[in-house]
Amino acid sequence: MTGPVRTLVAWCPDWPVVAFGRGLDEPVAVVHANRVIAASPAARQQGVARGLRRRVAQSRCAELDVIERDEAGEARTFEPVLAALDDITPRVEVTRPGTCALVMRGPSRYFGGDEAVAALVRDRMGDVLDGRTEIRVGIADGPFAAGLAARAAHPTRIVEAGATPTFLAPMSISVLERPELSDVLVRLGLRSLGAFAALPPADVLARFGDEGRGAHRLASGLDERPPDARLTP
């Protein structure tokens, strides 16, 4: 089993809104299955948040423009942004429309380090997006930590090699995005990734099975899965 692979994640916040060509200063919410899955900053300022039912969101913001999600459209709109990274690396994983990941080994050596690659990624994507949204870049050991670093970035967050467990330790157990497991861990008093990571791996496997073992590895900064980097369309 290999160790974590140095990974860069670039994240464009509010992509479902941006993909429709709407300005982030407009009160817009994108919904799926009658719940908000993305909201513009203008809508969030009026209390519209992810997870709200459509009717509740509209009651909080009378002028809210509600749009049904178009995942295929989000993906199509993101393709030119990915193509802009071709001169950095031709192989990029699309985690979801608006978020992509790449292995840093080759680009970091070629362009002179993590900071240089991060700056290039932001410049290339920014040229295509032309101010429609910001680009946040995170670099860490493994795609899980790199994704969290991107969400904490203003606009770039680089976690030094080997420092990923320390970076992850204070984060809420909810970032694992495993609600049932998280609920059990919180009831046991394990509210942070660091507290979960401190448990013996054998005990975690015995009590929580393979899913728990995988989550425990993530919490410990041992995400060994490299980005599934494929040639961009």
Residue, then its C-alpha position, 0 to 999 in steps of 0.5 A: m500500500t503506497g503512501p499519500v500522493r502530493t496533490l493539488v485541488a482547485w475549487c471554484p466556489d458556487w459553480p452550479v450558480v456560475a455555470f448558469g452565467r449568473g452573477l454572484d451578486e444576484p440572489v440565486a439558488v440552484v435546487h435539486a430534489n426540492r432542496v438548495i444545493a448551491a446559493s450565491p453569496a447575495a442569497r446566503q447573505q439573506g439566509v439561503a443555505r445549502g440543504l434548505r427546502r425550496r419553499v423555506a429558501q424563498s421565504r427567506c429571500a423574496e427576490l430569490d431566483v430559483i433554478e433547477r440543477d443542470e449537472a451536464g451543463e455544469a460539466r460542459t461549462f467547466e471543460p474550457v477551464l480544464a483545457a486551460l491547464d493543458d500546459i501544466t499537465p494534460r491529466v486532471e481529475v474532475t472531482r465534480p464540476g467546479t473542482c479538479a485535482l492533479v498529481m503534483r510530482g511532475p508539475s512541481r519539479y518542472f515549474g519549480g515547486d508547489e507555490a509556482v504550480a498553484a500560481l499557474v493554476r490560478d492564472r490559467m483558470g482565471d483567464v478563462l473565468d474572467g472574474r466570474t468566480e474566485i479560484r481557491v487552490g489547496i495542496a497537501d498529501g492526498p486528495f482528501a486533505a488537498g480538497l479541504a485545504a482548497r476550501a480553507a484557502h484565501p486563495t491558496r493554502i499549501v500544507e507542507a509535506g508530512a504536515t497533513p495529520t496536523f492540518l486535519a486534526p482540529m477539523s470537525i468529523s463531519v468533513l468525512e461526509r459520512p453522516e451515519l458514522s459521524d453521528v456515532l462518533v460524535r455520540l462517543g465524544l469523538r468530534s474532531l478528525g484528530a480524536f478519531a485518528a487517535l483510535p487504534p486502527a484495529d479497534v476501528l476496523a473491529r467496530f466500524g468495518d471497512e468503511g470505518r477503516g477507510a475514514h480512519r485513514l483519511a482522518s489520519g492523513l493516510d489517504e493513499r488514493p491518487p487523483d484519477a487523472r485522465l486526459t481532459p475532454 
